[in-house]
Amino acid sequence: MSVRVVSADRLDEPSPERDYLHVQVHSAPDDDTVTLATIQRYVDRGGDVDATGTTWRVRTLVEAQPMSADEAMGFATRYAERKHIPLVVADND
């Protein structure tokens, strides 16, 4: 399966995909030599609105863990391939 990787700043609107990963990498607030990654999976529930008024379910796979952008993208891409998720959106600060 092929996984498409797109930079978040190139998306004009939310992803048309119903299932995708969002990778965020940023510097640690107390040490700018450390990068932290957060990887979340977004799944559109197909019209089922929850209490917050959204149809998206968000599952955090990795939260603020020390890893480089390359490591985070590698993890996300391998996960997407294994789970048959067609899109990875990268958001680097």
C-alpha positions in Angstrom: 0.0 0.0 0.0 1.2 3.5 -0.8 1.1 6.2 1.8 0.9 9.8 0.7 2.8 12.3 3.0 1.6 15.9 2.9 2.9 19.0 4.7 0.1 20.6 6.9 0.9 24.0 5.4 0.0 22.7 1.9 -3.5 21.7 3.0 -6.0 24.5 2.3 -8.8 22.7 4.2 -9.2 19.7 6.4 -8.1 16.5 4.7 -10.7 14.8 2.4 -9.5 11.5 3.7 -11.7 9.8 6.3 -8.8 8.2 8.1 -5.3 9.8 8.4 -2.4 10.4 10.7 -1.3 13.9 11.9 2.4 14.2 12.9 3.5 17.2 14.9 7.1 17.8 15.8 8.3 20.8 17.9 11.1 21.9 20.2 10.7 21.0 23.9 9.7 24.1 25.9 12.5 23.8 28.4 15.3 22.6 26.0 15.4 23.7 22.4 17.9 21.0 21.6 15.2 18.3 22.1 12.4 17.7 19.7 9.1 16.2 20.8 6.7 14.4 18.6 2.9 13.9 18.8 1.2 11.5 16.4 -2.6 11.3 16.2 -5.0 9.3 14.2 -8.1 11.0 12.8 -11.0 8.9 11.8 -14.3 10.3 10.4 -17.2 8.4 12.0 -19.4 9.1 9.0 -21.9 11.5 10.4 -22.1 10.3 13.9 -21.8 13.5 15.9 -20.4 13.3 19.4 -21.1 15.5 22.4 -18.6 18.1 21.2 -20.4 18.4 17.8 -17.7 16.7 15.7 -17.8 13.6 13.5 -14.0 13.0 14.0 -12.6 10.5 16.5 -9.0 11.4 17.5 -6.7 8.8 19.0 -3.3 9.9 20.2 -0.6 7.3 19.4 2.4 9.2 20.6 2.3 12.3 22.8 5.2 14.6 23.4 7.8 11.9 23.1 11.5 12.8 22.3 12.2 11.9 18.7 13.4 13.6 15.6 11.1 14.6 12.7 12.6 11.7 10.6 11.9 9.2 13.4 8.4 10.5 13.9 7.6 10.4 10.1 9.2 6.9 9.9 7.0 5.6 12.7 3.9 7.3 11.3 4.5 5.9 7.8 5.1 2.4 8.9 2.0 2.5 11.1 -0.1 3.9 8.2 1.2 1.1 5.9 0.4 -1.6 8.5 -3.1 -0.1 9.2 -3.9 0.8 5.5 -4.2 4.5 6.2 -3.7 6.4 3.0 -2.4 9.8 4.3 0.1 11.2 6.8 0.0 15.0 7.4 3.3 16.5 8.8 3.2 19.6 10.9 6.7 20.8 11.9 7.2 23.9 14.0 
